[in-house]
């Protein structure tokens, strides 16, 4: 669904005339709707690690190099996904500034690797001494793009035909309650509906892990199955 279609749908629900265009228009009301559509996209993307915004990033370490650039669309890390694939070991972190400085002051390197994010760089301690593959998942700051894009390519609308990769209905609802609030009108019901829908979408986004309390074989990929019974020792 395009930006213009979303904004026209929001206008219908608010009870105002549909805009003929959104991006680049001089009409003040259309510009206001665009600002709300942009604000909603940004805040909705930051609210939850939506599966459509999650990406994997890999890079090779270089001997004697501590810092490595983060992806250009990096917003935040998915905790627990940072691995040294060469060593098949998970990196500790992200650690804080105090612990990072403690590691820098030590004269003996640790046997484990830690990472620290500062200045848009991914920093590793101890300093790598050879080429190894580091991988992690992160949430992208990009949440929209053109109609031909297969994944998000932008963090702001650039054209009326742009489309969101987040739920279009949530963006519509977000525009409605923000517009009502901005005009000093009662927006409590519109906001409640919006919050209910966001909560429901988050609950179903990407599926949920199964918590299986049974002891049936094949129910876990990561734990051994032990047959019920008595065993002689």
Backbone torsions as a table, in degrees:
resi	resn	phi	psi	omega
1	UNK	NA	129.8	-175.4
2	UNK	-77.0	163.3	177.2
3	UNK	-56.9	-45.7	-178.0
4	UNK	-62.4	-41.1	178.8
5	UNK	-64.0	-41.6	177.9
6	UNK	-61.1	-47.0	-177.3
7	UNK	-67.0	-35.2	176.5
8	UNK	-67.5	-38.5	177.4
9	UNK	-65.2	-39.3	177.6
10	UNK	-65.0	-40.1	179.3
11	UNK	-61.5	-41.3	178.3
12	UNK	-60.7	-41.4	-178.2
13	UNK	-71.8	-33.0	178.2
14	UNK	-73.9	-34.4	-178.4
15	UNK	97.0	34.7	177.9
16	UNK	-122.2	163.0	179.8
17	UNK	-60.8	144.0	178.2
18	UNK	-68.1	137.3	176.7
19	UNK	-73.0	145.4	177.6
20	UNK	-83.8	-25.6	176.0
21	UNK	-155.4	164.8	-176.3
22	UNK	-123.9	-60.4	-176.5
23	UNK	-76.2	126.0	176.5
24	UNK	85.7	0.1	-178.9
25	UNK	-78.9	155.9	177.1
26	UNK	-95.7	-6.8	179.5
27	UNK	-67.4	121.9	-173.1
28	UNK	-63.0	-39.8	-178.6
29	UNK	-67.4	-38.4	177.4
30	UNK	-67.2	-37.4	177.5
31	UNK	-64.9	-36.2	178.5
32	UNK	-66.2	-44.0	178.5
33	UNK	-62.3	-39.6	177.9
34	UNK	-61.9	-42.0	-179.7
35	UNK	-63.8	-37.4	178.1
36	UNK	-70.7	-36.7	178.0
37	UNK	-65.0	-37.5	177.9
38	UNK	-69.9	-45.8	179.4
39	UNK	-60.4	-41.7	179.9
40	UNK	-64.2	-43.0	179.1
41	UNK	-60.8	-44.9	-178.5
42	UNK	-64.9	-48.0	-176.1
43	UNK	-72.0	-34.7	177.9
44	UNK	-67.1	-38.3	178.7
45	UNK	-64.4	-34.7	-178.2
46	UNK	-81.4	-15.4	-172.7
47	UNK	-77.4	-25.8	-172.7
48	UNK	-154.6	145.5	176.2
49	UNK	-76.8	70.3	-177.6
50	UNK	-55.3	134.2	-174.5
51	UNK	-59.4	-29.6	-179.0
52	UNK	-72.0	-16.5	-179.6
53	UNK	-99.9	-7.0	-177.4
54	UNK	-82.8	132.4	179.7
55	UNK	-129.1	160.9	174.1
56	UNK	-108.1	137.8	178.3
57	UNK	-126.9	133.4	175.7
58	UNK	-128.0	149.3	175.8
59	UNK	-153.0	160.3	178.7
60	UNK	-100.4	132.2	174.9
61	UNK	-72.7	158.4	179.0
62	UNK	-124.3	137.2	-179.1
63	UNK	-54.2	131.7	177.9
64	UNK	69.9	15.0	178.9
65	UNK	-111.7	123.5	-176.6
66	UNK	-90.0	-43.5	-168.9
67	UNK	-105.9	140.0	-179.1
68	UNK	-134.1	138.0	-175.5
69	UNK	-64.7	141.9	172.3
70	UNK	-80.2	158.0	176.6
71	UNK	-57.9	151.3	-176.4
72	UNK	-63.5	-25.1	-179.5
73	UNK	-104.5	17.6	-177.8
74	UNK	-63.9	130.9	174.4
75	UNK	-116.5	-50.2	179.1
76	UNK	-160.6	156.2	-176.3
77	UNK	-83.6	148.7	167.9
78	UNK	-90.4	110.1	-173.6
79	UNK	-62.3	145.4	176.7
80	UNK	81.5	7.6	-177.6
81	UNK	-108.6	5.3	-172.8
82	UNK	-92.4	113.1	-175.2
83	UNK	-130.0	144.8	166.2
84	UNK	-90.1	103.5	-174.8
85	UNK	-72.8	-25.1	178.6
86	UNK	-67.4	-41.3	-179.3
87	UNK	-94.1	-8.6	-174.9
88	UNK	55.9	45.1	-179.6
89	UNK	-133.9	142.0	179.1
90	UNK	-83.3	140.9	177.2
91	UNK	-80.4	145.2	177.2
92	UNK	-82.9	133.0	176.6
93	UNK	140.3	-175.4	6.4
94	UNK	-73.1	132.9	178.4
95	UNK	-86.6	163.9	-179.5
96	UNK	-86.9	175.2	-177.9
97	UNK	-62.0	-38.4	-177.5
98	UNK	-64.5	-46.0	-178.7
99	UNK	-69.4	-35.3	177.9
100	UNK	-61.2	-45.7	180.0
101	UNK	-66.5	-32.4	175.6
102	UNK	-63.7	-42.0	179.2
103	UNK	-65.5	-36.1	179.9
104	UNK	-68.8	-27.3	-177.7
105	UNK	-84.4	-16.5	-178.5
106	UNK	-71.7	143.8	179.0
107	UNK	-91.7	-15.3	178.4
108	UNK	-113.9	125.2	-178.1
109	UNK	-70.5	146.1	177.1
110	UNK	-73.9	161.3	178.0
111	UNK	-84.4	-8.5	179.9
112	UNK	-117.7	155.9	179.6
113	UNK	-97.4	141.3	175.6
114	UNK	-125.5	158.3	177.3
115	UNK	-131.7	152.5	-175.9
116	UNK	-142.2	132.8	-179.2
117	UNK	-105.6	120.5	179.8
118	UNK	-153.0	134.7	177.5
119	UNK	63.2	33.1	-178.8
120	UNK	64.1	27.6	175.6
121	UNK	-126.3	144.3	175.2
122	UNK	-94.1	112.9	-173.7
123	UNK	-108.1	137.8	-175.3
124	UNK	-118.7	137.6	173.5
125	UNK	-133.6	135.7	-2.0
126	UNK	-66.4	159.3	178.1
127	UNK	-57.4	126.0	-179.6
128	UNK	-56.1	142.8	179.7
129	UNK	-111.5	-2.0	179.8
130	UNK	-158.2	174.9	-179.5
131	UNK	-79.6	121.7	177.5
132	UNK	-139.3	153.6	-177.9
133	UNK	-92.8	123.2	175.8
134	UNK	-110.7	136.2	-179.0
135	UNK	-136.0	145.0	174.0
136	UNK	-158.1	163.7	175.1
137	UNK	-108.2	147.1	-179.3
138	UNK	-144.7	163.3	176.5
139	UNK	-95.7	127.3	-178.6
140	UNK	-77.8	149.2	174.0
141	UNK	-84.4	-7.5	178.2
142	UNK	-86.5	133.0	-177.3
143	UNK	-137.1	0.6	177.9
144	UNK	-141.7	175.6	-179.6
145	UNK	-177.8	-171.9	178.9
146	UNK	-79.7	168.4	-178.1
147	UNK	-64.1	-23.7	-178.1
148	UNK	-91.6	-8.1	-179.6
149	UNK	-72.4	143.1	177.4
150	UNK	-100.0	-6.8	175.9
151	UNK	-151.0	161.0	-177.5
152	UNK	-59.4	141.8	-179.4
153	UNK	-131.5	0.2	-176.1
154	UNK	-151.5	159.3	178.0
155	UNK	-112.8	14.1	177.0
156	UNK	-157.8	153.0	178.7
157	UNK	-70.3	139.2	178.1
158	UNK	-119.7	-16.1	-176.4
159	UNK	-155.2	155.7	178.7
160	UNK	-60.9	-25.4	-177.5
161	UNK	-89.2	-3.1	177.2
162	UNK	-59.6	152.7	-179.3
163	UNK	-127.5	146.2	177.7
164	UNK	-84.2	150.4	171.5
165	UNK	-96.8	-6.2	170.2
166	UNK	-90.2	168.3	-175.7
167	UNK	-61.5	123.2	-177.0
168	UNK	-65.3	-33.9	179.8
169	UNK	-65.9	-38.7	177.8
170	UNK	-64.5	-39.5	178.6
171	UNK	-66.2	-39.3	176.7
172	UNK	-60.5	-49.3	179.6
173	UNK	-62.1	-37.0	178.6
174	UNK	-64.8	-39.4	177.5
175	UNK	-63.6	-42.2	-176.2
176	UNK	-61.0	-52.9	-175.8
177	UNK	-70.4	-32.0	178.0
178	UNK	-68.6	-38.5	178.6
179	UNK	-64.2	-46.7	-180.0
180	UNK	-61.2	-43.2	179.2
181	UNK	-63.5	-42.4	-179.1
182	UNK	-63.2	-29.4	179.3
183	UNK	-89.2	1.2	179.8
184	UNK	77.2	19.1	-179.6
185	UNK	-95.4	165.5	178.8
186	UNK	-68.9	119.4	-178.8
187	UNK	-120.0	10.6	-174.0
188	UNK	-60.5	-45.3	-179.1
189	UNK	-69.4	-41.1	178.3
190	UNK	-63.5	-38.3	179.1
191	UNK	-69.7	-40.5	178.4
192	UNK	-61.9	-43.7	178.6
193	UNK	-61.6	-42.7	178.3
194	UNK	-60.2	-49.9	-178.7
195	UNK	-61.3	-41.1	178.3
196	UNK	-60.9	-42.7	-178.8
197	UNK	-70.1	-38.6	178.0
198	UNK	-63.6	-44.8	179.3
199	UNK	-60.1	-43.0	179.6
200	UNK	-65.0	-41.6	179.9
201	UNK	-66.0	-41.1	-179.9
202	UNK	-63.8	-36.9	-178.5
203	UNK	-65.2	-29.6	-177.5
204	UNK	-102.3	-6.9	-175.1
205	UNK	-65.7	123.0	176.3
206	UNK	72.0	4.2	-177.1
207	UNK	78.2	168.5	-178.9
208	UNK	-124.5	146.5	177.7
209	UNK	-64.9	137.6	178.5
210	UNK	-82.5	125.7	174.9
211	UNK	-98.3	95.2	-174.6
212	UNK	-96.4	118.0	-179.6
213	UNK	-94.4	1.6	179.9
214	UNK	-82.6	174.5	178.6
215	UNK	-120.7	34.0	-178.2
216	UNK	-76.7	142.1	178.3
217	UNK	-63.6	142.4	176.0
218	UNK	83.5	6.1	-179.1
219	UNK	-84.9	-14.7	178.7
220	UNK	-127.9	136.3	178.5
221	UNK	-88.9	-13.2	-170.5
222	UNK	-116.9	-7.9	-178.0
223	UNK	-123.3	144.1	179.5
224	UNK	-69.5	149.6	176.3
225	UNK	-97.5	127.7	179.3
226	UNK	-113.4	120.9	-178.4
227	UNK	-62.5	141.6	174.1
228	UNK	-66.1	149.0	176.5
229	UNK	141.6	-177.8	178.1
230	UNK	-103.3	142.3	-177.3
231	UNK	-126.4	133.3	178.1
232	UNK	-77.0	141.3	179.0
233	UNK	-112.7	NA	NA
